[in-house]
Amino acid sequence: MQKVIERILNLLAFLLTADHPVSAEEIRYTVAGYDDKGDEAFRRTFERDKDLLRQIGVPLRLVATDVFEVEHGYVVPQAEYALDDPGLTEEERTALALAVQAVRFGGQPSGPDAILKLGGAIAADSVVPVGADLGAEADMVAEVFSAVADRRSATFDYRGRTRVVHAYGLVHRRGHWYLVGPEAGDIVKVYRLDRAENLHVGDRDAFERPSGFRARDAVATMPWDQGTEALRATIHFDPEVAWIAERELGVSESVTRFEDGGIDVVLEVGAVPPLLSWLIGFEDRAVILEPAHLINQFVEFVRSGS
């Protein structure tokens, strides 16, 4: 039953965030829970799920997607389904959705469909199935969320040393949770929670969050975020292109600046080919410094013309 509920919620989230009527085929290959089924199994499952949505009051409609009414797609009209806008900010909706998820960690679902009605759904990606698995990070996410809500500092071991970070925000991106905030007297940085150890939080009201701060702006979304390779790459950008690299990367975990205007940037890389494709556009003005095997991969990449 849990799998059915998760699939139904994934389907509803996708329908609510899609900006166009979506076909059954698009649903099949986008929404988590359908992509592993054969043709007949998908048809039967999808028919049951549509009936379930309608039974619980979701106004699911099949509408034409072109003027000739040849192709059709499914929509959930916002005007018929959504509650009146309570005026929540994006940060408040995110916090509300996360609070509901925190309650679900140790027990039964606590009404995430209501969060969808309040606008708490995360926009669907056209190629990545909707849904996230918190896995072993659940307790840590809940603890960091309390730190963000109460303006506490979070202390944890990360990449060989102990960090004490003002918990400005918590962001979920591409299947991972990130803590966003500065260490004392430092710039705002991003820390991936599944790489943190020995986490504990301090007292309330340990800092003041800057007015207008948006945690999601600190977490850049780049093509090489999607992947599981989990390597750190150090790249040097010459002065002529350093500003372009910074503009496209946003805030990275580590930037070293030089007097001539060049920079060294440390990037977390999940998928290597997209990074190499991006770097090749800088020609000889971007140089991978480490790791050595990534340098060799880049050389082969250039030679092969990939």
N, C-alpha and C positions, 0 to 999 in steps of 0.2 A: 504493500500500500504506500509506503514512503516513497518508492520510486515513482509511483503514479502521481503523487502530490507534487514531487519535485518537477516532473515533466510538465504537469499542468501549469505550474507557476512559471516555469521557463517559457512555455508557450504564451502565456498571458503577458509576461514581461516583454517578449519579442513583439507581440501584436500592438502593445501600447506604445512602444518606442519606435516602431517602423514608421517611416514618413511616406509610405505608399501601400496600396493593397498588396499583400504578399500571397504568392501562389502556394499550393500544397507542396510543390517540389522545392521551393525556396525554404519552406518551413522544415521539410525533411532533412535538408543538408545544413541547416543553420542552428536549429534548436536542439540542445542537448537532450538525449533520450529517444530521438527518432533516427539518428544517423547510422545506427547499427542494425537496422531492420531491413528485411527484404521487401519487395514491392507489395505483396499481399499482406504481410504483417504490418507494414506501415499504414496501408489503407484501413485495415480494421482498427488499429490503435488510434489513428487520427480521427476516425468517425466517432469512436467512443469518447475521445477527449473533447471533441466539439460538443457532443451531447452533454457532457459533464459541465462544461463552461456555461452552456445555456441554462442548465438546471440550477446553477448557483447564481443566475441573474446577470451573467455577462452578455451584453448585446452583440454577439458575434454575427457579422454580416458578410455575405458574399456579393461583391460588386464588380462591375465591369472595369477593366483597366485600360480600355481603348474605346474610341467613339463608335467602332463597329460592333462592340460587345462580343468579340470573339474570345478574348482572354479575360479571365476573372481572377480575383484575389480576395483574401479575407482581411477585414478591418474590424476594430472595436471602436466605434465612434466615441470620441472623448466626451462630447456633450451629453451622451446618454449614460456613460459609465462613471465618469469622474465626479467626485464631490466638488462643491463650490471651493474655489481656491482660498485656503486659509491664510494666504500671504506669507508662507514660510520661505525663507531664503534657501538657496541651494545648500549651504552649510547646515542649516537646520534640518532639511530633508535627509541629508546624508547622515547626520547624527541620529535622527530618528530611526532610519533604516538599520543602522549599525546597532542601536540599542535593542531593536527587535531580534536581530541576529544573535546578540549576546545572550538574550533570554533563551533562545532556542538551543544553545550549546549543550545544556544539561537536561533538556526535557522535550516536551512536545512543541510543535509549531504554535506560535502565538499570534497568528493573524497577519502574515506578510502581505496578504491580498489587500489589506487596508492601507499598507504602506504604498503599494502600487497606486491606489486611488489618490493618495496624497502627493504623488509625483516622485516617489522614492526610487523608481526603477532606473537602472543604469542603461544608457543607450546601447542598443544592439550593434554588434560589429558584423559586417556582411560576410566575413569568412570565419570568425571564431565562434563556436557554439556558445549560447547564452548559459551562464551558470558558473559558480565558483565553488571549489572545494577548500574549506578552511583547514581541514586535516589537523595535524598536530599543533598548528599555530593558534587554535581556538582560545585557549586560556591566556596566551600572551596577548592576543588581540584585545580581549576583554580588559586585561590589565592596562594596556596602553590607552585604550579608549577612556578609561577612568582618569588616567593621567592627563589626557587632553581636556576632558570635561572640567577637571578640577584645577587646571593649571599647575600640575605637578611636574617635577623633573623625573626623568627615567634614567636609571643607572644600569648599564649592561656591558658585557664583554663583546667586542666587535673587532674583528681583524687584528687580533693580537694585543689589544689594549682596552682598558676600561674607559667607557664614555659616560659622561653625565650630560644629558641632553634635555633642554626645555621642550616639552612635548607640545609643539604648536599645532600639529595636525596628524591625521591618520588617513592614508590613501590606499585604495585597492586598485591595482593596475596589472593587467595581463596575468592574473592568477597568483599575484603576490601582494602582501601587505607591506606598506612602507611607513615608517615614522619620519615625520618631517619636523626639523627644528635645529636650533644652534646649540653647540656646546658653549660654555661660558666665554663671552667675549669673542666668539667666532661667528662666521657667516652661517646662514641656514644651509643645512645639508640633508641628505636623504639616506635612510638606513633601512635595509631590507630585513624584516623581522625574522625570517627563517634563518638568518645568519647571526642573529643575536643570541647570547647565552647569559644565564644568571641574571635575569631581569628582575628589578624591583623598583618601586616608585617611591618618591619622597612625600613631603608634606604639601598640603593644599596651598594655593596662591603663592607659589614660589617665584612666579614671573608674571609679566604683563605681555600678552600677545599683541603685536603691532596692529593698529587699526586697519581694517580692510585686508588683512592677510588671508590668502587663499592657498591652502596646502597643495591642492591639485596642480597649481601653477608651477610648483617646485619640482614636480615629477614629470620629466620630459617623456613623451611617447615617441619612440623611434622604432624603425623596423627591426633592429637587432635586439629589441627587448623580448621578442617572441622566440623563445627557445629554451633549452635546458643545459647549454654548455657551461654557463656560469664561470666565465673567465674575466680577468681584469686586464684591460689593454691600456698602455700608456702611449699617447700619440702627441707628436710635436707638430704644431701649426706655425708656419712662417708668419711674420708680421702682416704681409699682404692679405692673408686669408684668415687670420685669427679672429677678426670681428665677425666674419661670416660663420665660422664654426661655432662661436659663442652664441650668436643669434639663433642658430638652428638647434643647438643642444640645450639651451636654457641652463638651469643650474645643474652642475654635475657634482659628483662627490668630491673631486679634487681638481683644482686649477692652479698651476704655477705660472706666474707671469714673469717675463723677462724685460730688461730695460729697452730692448729694441722693438718691443711690441709683440713678440712671439709668445706663445703659450704652450705648456704641456698640459694635457687633459687626461685624467684617468676615467675610463668608461667601464661600466658593467655590461658585459656582452653575453646575450643568451643565444644568439644565432650569428655565426661568423659571416656567411655570404652577403647579407644585406649591409653589414658594416663595410666590407671590402668594396662593394658596389658604390657606396657613398664616398669612401675615401678616394677612389680613382678619379672622381671629379675634381679633386684638388691638384691633380697631377703630381709634380715633384715638390709641392709646397706643404704636403702633409707626410710625415714619416712616422711609421710605427717604431717605437723604441723597445717595447717588450709586450708580451713574452716572445721569445725567439721563434717558437713554432708558428706564431701568428705572422711574423715577418716572412717566414718561408711560404706560408699559405698565400700571402699577398703577392709574393713574387710569382708563384705558380699561377695565381689568378690572373695577373697581368699578362703573363706569357701565353696563357690559353685563350685570352680574349673573351673570357666568360663575362 
